[in-house]
Amino acid sequence: MQPRLHNTSDDDDDGDEGAAQQPTQWPGDDIDRRDWAAAWATVAANSFGGPAGQIAVMHEEIVVRRRWVGERRFLHALNYCMLLPGPEAQQLATYLGWLLRGPTGGLFAGALFILPGFISIMVLSILFAAYGDLTWVTGLFFGISAAVIAVVASAVLRIGRRVIKNPAMLAIAAAAFVGIFVFELPFPLIVAVAAAIGFVGGRTRPDIFNLIQGHDEAGVTDDADVLVGDKDVSLGRPSWARALRVLGTGLVLWFGPVFIGMAALGQTSVFVDVAWFFSTAAVLTFGGAYSVLAYISQEAVNNFGWLEPGEMISGLGMAETTPGPLIQVVQFVGFMGPYRDPGSLSPLQAGMFGAVIATWVTFIPSFLWIFLGAPFIEHLRGRPSLTSALSTVTAAVVGVVLNLAIWFAIFTLFDQVTEHRRFGALWYEPALSSLDWAAAAIAIAAGIAIFGFKITSLKVVTAAAIVGVAYQFLLA
């Protein structure tokens, strides 16, 4: 398999900086369509277990098995996706699809990555909303919700190991926790302050603040027989004119439905609220989906009143047990809000429409970041490896996710929780007599399985769901 060169004159300069530099052929144009579809369908169907597992499946299918993309090129794409807000595995699929077959390839790979999870969570959302009083459905989500406590706790440790390596980072994480848990500071503000601290600190003390590094691209080489290797294929100079067109198209696709909805339904419509809210959340997912889940939980439960705290935990459990990115939980939240405020539609119609809107405004930005930035990132190949400037934000995320874990635990394990507010501070007082011993037992068992026996979150949550169903049938 020999890669073809196309539009390789990176150094040519005809004086027109804005001229589009599109390849006449993409390196994957000759890939059999059935093989192409089978590869990405395999990636999508096996995209369980969070971004690490999803990226591993993608690496196996695209790099190792089919040899469409070389190791070094794969790492270069991954390093860029790690810098972006949004689900990095889905963005990596989009990047690799674009690298091989252009925009249509990127759309195909990125959209197919989302599809199995979208269908699964839509079905589970309907079951939860319409049939939640059935014994087996109640048990299913009872077990899932209890196990999620341990899953989120493991996320705190996993993220913390990346950056909590000195007292400064620990102080930032602690301050973020107090800010969001006690003083209910908005997540965007916490991210902005952390980013500002990291920007200044990175210039003065990079040894303290610049802790997250990209994968070492220099440490690997690409074999000669890969379709897209390290130096074999060039996509030409990035074009600012093309970038402006991509940006304009992306913004229209992103916000066009929002403004249409405002014109047709009014600014107070729940669908407009869903669109604006998840558009905001889409640009705040630095540090992984768990970080923005705290923001989503805070706003969806306390501000909009779309869900109860326990229902938010059930939604996270859905995302943990279905294929696709964890951020797909937004679909459940987008379903439940309109389901309970359907307007002229039926609750089921409104819920499904809200789920589609939430998914649309969450993932359109992910495609935009790739199609807008990938040509420039490709042009930077061969220069020093990209390093993360997000260490301080990630440290703050540790505190935010810790808040999420404690919040989940309180509202899952206790039936009665009293809120106290004084001097601008909030704290929760659970009634110890209302402790749900069955939920506590499942949560403890899940924690032992994850931390003691290193069992994957997917297996733990699935087992907890089965236990929950059995428990509810015993009570019936």
ABEGO torsion letter per residue (X at the ends): XBBBBBGABAABBAGBAABBBBBABBAAAABBAAAAAAAAAAAAAABBGEAAAAAAAAAAAAAAAAGABBAAAAAAAAAAAAABBEBAAAAAAAAAAAAAAEAAAAAAAAAAAAAAAAAAAAAAAAAAAAAAABAAAAAAAAAAAAAAAAAAAAAAAAAAAAABABAAAAAAAAAAAAAAAAAGBBAAAAAAAAAAAAAAAAAABAAAABABBBBBAAABBBBAABABBAAABBAEBBBAAAAAAAAAAAAAAAAAAAAAAAAAAEAABAAAAAAAAAAAAAAAABGEAAAAAAAAAAAAAAAAGABBAAAAAAAAAAAAABBEBAAAAAAAAAAAAAAABAEABBAAAAAAAAAAAAAAAAAAAAAAAAAAAAAAAAAABGBBBBBBAAAAAAAAAAAAAAAAAAAAAAAAABABBBBBBBGGBBBBBBBAAABBAAAAAAAAAAAAAAAAAGBBAAAAAAAAAAAAAAAAAAAX
